[in-house]
Amino acid sequence: MKSAKEKDFHTKDIIAMVIAAYQLLLPTLLIIFAFFMIIYLLFTRINM
């Protein structure tokens, strides 16, 4: 019984870590994507 509880806690801990990493990485990825989109739009407007 004790080992099953520890295993369950372990899987929940891994899921929580993955969610936390996703929440930390998502804003930086959105900022990088927005930065490249702004550069692309500026270059297309300059070339026009």
Residue, then its C-alpha position, 0 to 999 in steps of 0.5 A: m500500500k505504501s509503495a503504491k501511494e509513493k508511486d502515485f505521488h511520483t507520477k503526480d509530481i512528474i505531471a506537475m513538473v511538466i505543467a510548470a515547465y510548460q507554463l514557464l516556457l510558453p510565454t517565452l516562446l510567444i515572445i520569441f514568435a511575436f518578435f520574429m513576426i514583427i521583424y517579418l512584417l517590418f521587412t515586408r513593409i520596407n520592401m514594399 
